[in-house]
């Protein structure tokens, strides 16, 4: 696979996940009094919380990069099966198929 855009989509998925968490924390901090101990429970060390956050970042990076690879492989297969179809139509068909696969 020559296209390395799956790295970008992995980072994009990870960034969306981080943004989602920041928005949730912001809503919580606005609706309640701002307490940093909300993030860290009494029984959980701060180090464990950071490791959990990093693990979820890695998981979302993997999800984004994996589904981009799936999309690229299916797009190449679609181009081989239907060489007369233009690029935009191929992109739409493969994207629809990949979204159907994911859901």
MIGU-638689 format. One record per residue: x, y, z of N, C-alpha, C in turn. Coordinates in steps of 0.001 Angstrom, whole numbers, padded with zeros to 6 digits. Last residue first. Layout:
N
<r n_east="X" n_north="Y" n_up="Z" ca_east="X" ca_north="Y" ca_up="Z" c_east="X" c_north="Y" c_up="Z"/>
...
END
This chain:
103
<r n_east="-021154" n_north="000023" n_up="010411" ca_east="-022393" ca_north="000106" ca_up="011209" c_east="-023092" c_north="-001220" c_up="011147"/>
<r n_east="-019069" n_north="-000740" n_up="008747" ca_east="-018780" ca_north="-000301" ca_up="010103" c_east="-020024" c_north="-000321" c_up="010981"/>
<r n_east="-020357" n_north="-001368" n_up="006336" ca_east="-019561" ca_north="-002391" ca_up="007003" c_east="-019333" c_north="-002028" c_up="008475"/>
<r n_east="-021399" n_north="001097" n_up="005645" ca_east="-022330" ca_north="-000009" ca_up="005895" c_east="-021612" c_north="-001123" c_up="006667"/>
<r n_east="-019003" n_north="002401" n_up="005204" ca_east="-019877" ca_north="002850" ca_up="006296" c_east="-020896" c_north="001784" c_up="006637"/>
<r n_east="-018112" n_north="000965" n_up="002962" ca_east="-017343" ca_north="000927" ca_up="004208" c_east="-018183" c_north="001386" c_up="005402"/>
<r n_east="-020094" n_north="001628" n_up="001071" ca_east="-019885" ca_north="000229" ca_up="001448" c_east="-019127" c_north="000122" c_up="002773"/>
<r n_east="-019717" n_north="004397" n_up="000891" ca_east="-021016" ca_north="003871" ca_up="001322" c_east="-020882" c_north="002420" c_up="001791"/>
<r n_east="-017095" n_north="004384" n_up="-000093" ca_east="-017382" ca_north="004993" ca_up="001203" c_east="-018710" c_north="004494" c_up="001753"/>
<r n_east="-017498" n_north="003193" n_up="-002580" ca_east="-016669" ca_north="002508" ca_up="-001591" c_east="-016928" c_north="003073" c_up="-000204"/>
<r n_east="-019135" n_north="005121" n_up="-003810" ca_east="-019586" ca_north="003730" ca_up="-003661" c_east="-018800" c_north="003004" c_up="-002578"/>
<r n_east="-017524" n_north="007441" n_up="-003737" ca_east="-018828" ca_north="007419" ca_up="-003076" c_east="-019314" c_north="005993" c_up="-002826"/>
<r n_east="-015298" n_north="006637" n_up="-005267" ca_east="-015121" ca_north="007059" ca_up="-003883" c_east="-016438" c_north="006978" c_up="-003115"/>
<r n_east="-016499" n_north="006145" n_up="-007762" ca_east="-015839" ca_north="005055" ca_up="-007039" c_east="-015689" c_north="005401" c_up="-005567"/>
<r n_east="-017302" n_north="008742" n_up="-008393" ca_east="-018310" ca_north="007692" ca_up="-008221" c_east="-017736" c_north="006508" c_up="-007456"/>
<r n_east="-014765" n_north="009958" n_up="-008586" ca_east="-015751" ca_north="010437" ca_up="-007615" c_east="-016831" c_north="009386" c_up="-007347"/>
<r n_east="-013470" n_north="008561" n_up="-010721" ca_east="-012922" ca_north="008571" ca_up="-009359" c_east="-013971" c_north="008957" c_up="-008308"/>
<r n_east="-015615" n_north="006616" n_up="-012957" ca_east="-014764" ca_north="007755" ca_up="-012598" c_east="-014428" c_north="007745" c_up="-011102"/>
<r n_east="-015352" n_north="003334" n_up="-014272" ca_east="-016039" ca_north="004258" ca_up="-013367" c_east="-015092" c_north="005385" c_up="-012979"/>
<r n_east="-013913" n_north="001470" n_up="-015665" ca_east="-014514" ca_north="002563" ca_up="-016437" c_east="-015194" c_north="003612" c_up="-015551"/>
<r n_east="-013105" n_north="-000609" n_up="-013976" ca_east="-012104" ca_north="000390" ca_up="-014403" c_east="-012699" c_north="001592" c_up="-015142"/>
<r n_east="-014185" n_north="-002354" n_up="-011672" ca_east="-014898" ca_north="-001428" ca_up="-012555" c_east="-013942" c_north="-000324" c_up="-013015"/>
<r n_east="-012253" n_north="-003888" n_up="-010364" ca_east="-013478" ca_north="-004522" ca_up="-010841" c_east="-014199" c_north="-003656" c_up="-011878"/>
<r n_east="-010303" n_north="-002018" n_up="-009716" ca_east="-009941" ca_north="-003159" ca_up="-010574" c_east="-011184" c_north="-003832" c_up="-011156"/>
<r n_east="-011734" n_north="-000302" n_up="-008081" ca_east="-011158" ca_north="000223" ca_up="-009323" c_east="-010768" c_north="-000905" c_up="-010278"/>
<r n_east="-012302" n_north="-002039" n_up="-005964" ca_east="-013400" ca_north="-001499" ca_up="-006757" c_east="-012886" c_north="-000963" c_up="-008086"/>
<r n_east="-009732" n_north="-002434" n_up="-004949" ca_east="-010472" ca_north="-003576" ca_up="-005492" c_east="-011625" c_north="-003106" c_up="-006377"/>
<r n_east="-009186" n_north="000192" n_up="-004087" ca_east="-008357" ca_north="-000430" ca_up="-005129" c_east="-009070" c_north="-001611" c_up="-005767"/>
<r n_east="-011170" n_north="000389" n_up="-002104" ca_east="-011175" ca_north="001319" ca_up="-003233" c_east="-010344" c_north="000764" c_up="-004384"/>
<r n_east="-010413" n_north="-001556" n_up="-000285" ca_east="-011677" ca_north="-001721" ca_up="-001009" c_east="-011762" c_north="-000794" c_up="-002215"/>
<r n_east="-008034" n_north="-000377" n_up="000602" ca_east="-008008" ca_north="-001697" ca_up="-000039" c_east="-009282" c_north="-001911" c_up="-000850"/>
<r n_east="-008988" n_north="002014" n_up="001742" ca_east="-008057" ca_north="002058" ca_up="000614" c_east="-007999" c_north="000723" c_up="-000129"/>
<r n_east="-010664" n_north="001046" n_up="003827" ca_east="-011209" ca_north="001883" ca_up="002754" c_east="-010298" c_north="001870" c_up="001535"/>
<r n_east="-008784" n_north="-000252" n_up="005420" ca_east="-009893" ca_north="-001009" ca_up="004834" c_east="-010477" c_north="-000253" c_up="003653"/>
<r n_east="-007247" n_north="001956" n_up="006181" ca_east="-006635" ca_north="000886" ca_up="005385" c_east="-007709" c_north="000047" c_up="004698"/>
<r n_east="-009172" n_north="003299" n_up="007680" ca_east="-008634" ca_north="003946" ca_up="006477" c_east="-007971" c_north="002898" c_up="005574"/>
<r n_east="-009561" n_north="001510" n_up="009740" ca_east="-010654" ca_north="001710" ca_up="008803" c_east="-010221" c_north="002487" c_up="007567"/>
<r n_east="-006999" n_north="001716" n_up="010987" ca_east="-007487" ca_north="000447" ca_up="010451" c_east="-008585" c_north="000666" c_up="009419"/>
<r n_east="-006829" n_north="004374" n_up="011842" ca_east="-005901" ca_north="003897" ca_up="010811" c_east="-006385" c_north="002587" c_up="010191"/>
<r n_east="-008975" n_north="004460" n_up="013733" ca_east="-008930" ca_north="005361" ca_up="012578" c_east="-008026" c_north="004856" c_up="011475"/>
<r n_east="-008218" n_north="002433" n_up="015558" ca_east="-009502" ca_north="002383" ca_up="014864" c_east="-009462" c_north="003235" c_up="013610"/>
<r n_east="-005703" n_north="003355" n_up="016464" ca_east="-005819" ca_north="002083" ca_up="015759" c_east="-007118" c_north="001965" c_up="014977"/>
<r n_east="-006504" n_north="005684" n_up="017768" ca_east="-005573" ca_north="005776" ca_up="016644" c_east="-005674" c_north="004502" c_up="015801"/>
<r n_east="-008057" n_north="004541" n_up="019748" ca_east="-008715" ca_north="005343" ca_up="018728" c_east="-007811" c_north="005599" c_up="017533"/>
<r n_east="-006014" n_north="003217" n_up="021206" ca_east="-007129" ca_north="002455" ca_up="020635" c_east="-007808" c_north="003246" c_up="019528"/>
<r n_east="-004466" n_north="005381" n_up="022028" ca_east="-003896" ca_north="004377" ca_up="021125" c_east="-004987" c_north="003547" c_up="020459"/>
<r n_east="-006288" n_north="006633" n_up="023735" ca_east="-005776" ca_north="007351" ca_up="022564" c_east="-005217" c_north="006360" c_up="021550"/>
<r n_east="-006559" n_north="004658" n_up="025660" ca_east="-007705" ca_north="004981" ca_up="024819" c_east="-007292" c_north="005771" c_up="023593"/>
<r n_east="-003961" n_north="004786" n_up="026748" ca_east="-004436" ca_north="003541" ca_up="026136" c_east="-005627" c_north="003812" c_up="025224"/>
<r n_east="-003966" n_north="007362" n_up="027795" ca_east="-003050" ca_north="007036" ca_up="026695" c_east="-003488" c_north="005759" c_up="025983"/>
<r n_east="-005898" n_north="007007" n_up="029829" ca_east="-006124" ca_north="007988" ca_up="028775" c_east="-005239" c_north="007690" c_up="027566"/>
<r n_east="-004559" n_north="005102" n_up="031409" ca_east="-005856" ca_north="004778" ca_up="030822" c_east="-006166" c_north="005714" c_up="029658"/>
<r n_east="-002345" n_north="006613" n_up="032206" ca_east="-002152" ca_north="005405" ca_up="031395" c_east="-003454" c_north="004988" c_up="030712"/>
<r n_east="-003659" n_north="008559" n_up="033755" ca_east="-002923" ca_north="008964" ca_up="032557" c_east="-002701" c_north="007752" c_up="031642"/>
<r n_east="-004634" n_north="006925" n_up="035818" ca_east="-005569" ca_north="007684" ca_up="034985" c_east="-004906" c_north="008115" c_up="033680"/>
<r n_east="-002249" n_north="006034" n_up="036928" ca_east="-003152" ca_north="005050" ca_up="036310" c_east="-004155" c_north="005762" c_up="035401"/>
<r n_east="-001311" n_north="008452" n_up="037950" ca_east="-000538" ca_north="007738" ca_up="036942" c_east="-001405" c_north="006722" c_up="036206"/>
<r n_east="-003113" n_north="009020" n_up="039971" ca_east="-003107" ca_north="009878" ca_up="038793" c_east="-002366" c_north="009207" c_up="037641"/>
<r n_east="-004769" n_north="006106" n_up="041332" ca_east="-003630" ca_north="007007" ca_up="041268" c_east="-003697" c_north="007823" c_up="039976"/>
<r n_east="-007859" n_north="005629" n_up="042761" ca_east="-007050" ca_north="005500" ca_up="041558" c_east="-005953" c_north="006551" c_up="041575"/>
<r n_east="-009420" n_north="006162" n_up="044950" ca_east="-008763" ca_north="004864" ca_up="044890" c_east="-007829" c_north="004691" c_up="043704"/>
<r n_east="-010428" n_north="008703" n_up="044424" ca_east="-009604" ca_north="008484" ca_up="045618" c_east="-008829" c_north="007177" c_up="045538"/>
<r n_east="-010021" n_north="009626" n_up="040936" ca_east="-010783" ca_north="009075" ca_up="042036" c_east="-009855" c_north="008854" c_up="043223"/>
<r n_east="-009483" n_north="012385" n_up="039040" ca_east="-008798" ca_north="011302" ca_up="039735" c_east="-009643" c_north="010872" c_up="040925"/>
<r n_east="-011276" n_north="014306" n_up="038134" ca_east="-010598" ca_north="013457" ca_up="037159" c_east="-010012" c_north="012222" c_up="037832"/>
<r n_east="-012017" n_north="015588" n_up="040422" ca_east="-013068" ca_north="014917" ca_up="039651" c_east="-012430" c_north="013933" c_up="038676"/>
<r n_east="-009938" n_north="017023" n_up="041386" ca_east="-010072" ca_north="015652" ca_up="041892" c_east="-011219" c_north="014895" c_up="041234"/>
<r n_east="-010226" n_north="019521" n_up="040445" ca_east="-009362" ca_north="018631" ca_up="039687" c_east="-009491" c_north="017193" c_up="040165"/>
<r n_east="-013198" n_north="021197" n_up="040233" ca_east="-012342" ca_north="020426" ca_up="041137" c_east="-011527" c_north="019461" c_up="040301"/>
<r n_east="-015376" n_north="023722" n_up="039868" ca_east="-014158" ca_north="023184" ca_up="039265" c_east="-013309" c_north="022505" c_up="040335"/>
<r n_east="-018768" n_north="022809" n_up="040437" ca_east="-017586" ca_north="023581" ca_up="040829" c_east="-016357" c_north="022909" c_up="040246"/>
<r n_east="-020592" n_north="022065" n_up="037413" ca_east="-020240" ca_north="021858" ca_up="038821" c_east="-019125" c_north="022827" c_up="039192"/>
<r n_east="-020796" n_north="023027" n_up="034819" ca_east="-022023" ca_north="022738" ca_up="035546" c_east="-021781" c_north="022525" c_up="037040"/>
<r n_east="-018106" n_north="023309" n_up="034109" ca_east="-018986" ca_north="024475" ca_up="034089" c_east="-020230" c_north="024222" c_up="034937"/>
<r n_east="-017127" n_north="020719" n_up="034326" ca_east="-016529" ca_north="021774" ca_up="035150" c_east="-017397" c_north="023019" c_up="035190"/>
<r n_east="-018736" n_north="019409" n_up="032425" ca_east="-018792" ca_north="019011" ca_up="033826" c_east="-018237" c_north="020110" c_up="034728"/>
<r n_east="-017934" n_north="020716" n_up="030111" ca_east="-019336" ca_north="020788" ca_up="030524" c_east="-019477" c_north="020436" c_up="031997"/>
<r n_east="-015227" n_north="019931" n_up="030117" ca_east="-015601" ca_north="021340" ca_up="030198" c_east="-017041" c_north="021521" c_up="030648"/>
<r n_east="-015450" n_north="017180" n_up="029802" ca_east="-014883" ca_north="017718" ca_up="031035" c_east="-015239" c_north="019187" c_up="031210"/>
<r n_east="-016579" n_north="017155" n_up="027193" ca_east="-017296" ca_north="016570" ca_up="028330" c_east="-016770" c_north="017095" c_up="029662"/>
<r n_east="-014500" n_north="018416" n_up="025764" ca_east="-015834" ca_north="019023" ca_up="025808" c_east="-016634" c_north="018469" c_up="026978"/>
<r n_east="-012469" n_north="016546" n_up="026153" ca_east="-012289" ca_north="017917" ca_up="026644" c_east="-013640" c_north="018621" c_up="026745"/>
<r n_east="-013540" n_north="014303" n_up="024832" ca_east="-013288" ca_north="014264" ca_up="026273" c_east="-013147" c_north="015656" c_up="026862"/>
<r n_east="-013623" n_north="015301" n_up="022186" ca_east="-014846" ca_north="014848" ca_up="022840" c_east="-014673" c_north="014823" c_up="024356"/>
<r n_east="-010897" n_north="015690" n_up="021741" ca_east="-011802" ca_north="016840" ca_up="021731" c_east="-013119" c_north="016496" c_up="022426"/>
<r n_east="-010049" n_north="013030" n_up="021781" ca_east="-009539" ca_north="013959" ca_up="022796" c_east="-010462" c_north="015172" c_up="022885"/>
<r n_east="-011435" n_north="012069" n_up="019507" ca_east="-011669" ca_north="011470" ca_up="020817" c_east="-011217" c_north="012417" c_up="021928"/>
<r n_east="-010261" n_north="013623" n_up="017518" ca_east="-011702" ca_north="013753" ca_up="017758" c_east="-012052" c_north="013185" c_up="019130"/>
<r n_east="-007640" n_north="012628" n_up="017673" ca_east="-007925" ca_north="014026" ca_up="018000" c_east="-009398" c_north="014267" c_up="018282"/>
<r n_east="-008013" n_north="009997" n_up="016796" ca_east="-007509" ca_north="010231" ca_up="018142" c_east="-007809" c_north="011666" c_up="018577"/>
<r n_east="-008791" n_north="010509" n_up="014182" ca_east="-009720" ca_north="009820" ca_up="015085" c_east="-009309" c_north="010040" c_up="016536"/>
<r n_east="-006380" n_north="011733" n_up="013273" ca_east="-007649" ca_north="012454" ca_up="013250" c_east="-008662" c_north="011817" c_up="014199"/>
<r n_east="-004564" n_north="009658" n_up="013478" ca_east="-004374" ca_north="010842" ca_up="014324" c_east="-005658" c_north="011662" c_up="014375"/>
<r n_east="-005699" n_north="008008" n_up="011521" ca_east="-005540" ca_north="007533" ca_up="012892" c_east="-005383" c_north="008681" c_up="013863"/>
<r n_east="-005457" n_north="009629" n_up="009310" ca_east="-006798" ca_north="009316" ca_up="009780" c_east="-006769" c_north="008697" c_up="011178"/>
<r n_east="-002650" n_north="009682" n_up="009058" ca_east="-003391" ca_north="010923" ca_up="009280" c_east="-004769" c_north="010629" c_up="009853"/>
<r n_east="-002183" n_north="006979" n_up="008529" ca_east="-001613" ca_north="007600" ca_up="009733" c_east="-002365" c_north="008878" c_up="010075"/>
<r n_east="-003388" n_north="006611" n_up="006101" ca_east="-004008" ca_north="005969" ca_up="007249" c_east="-003434" c_north="006509" c_up="008550"/>
<r n_east="-001912" n_north="007659" n_up="004080" ca_east="-002880" ca_north="008558" ca_up="004702" c_east="-003554" c_north="007923" c_up="005916"/>
<r n_east="-000004" n_north="006471" n_up="002518" ca_east="000215" ca_north="006441" ca_up="003965" c_east="-000766" c_north="007352" c_up="004703"/>
<r n_east="-000182" n_north="004491" n_up="-000281" ca_east="-000794" ca_north="005635" ca_up="000385" c_east="-000633" c_north="005501" c_up="001900"/>
<r n_east="000775" n_north="002022" n_up="-001053" ca_east="001630" ca_north="003191" ca_up="-001206" c_east="001114" c_north="004394" c_up="-000426"/>
<r n_east="000849" n_north="-001167" n_up="000000" ca_east="000000" ca_north="000000" ca_up="000000" c_east="000899" c_north="001235" c_up="000000"/>
END
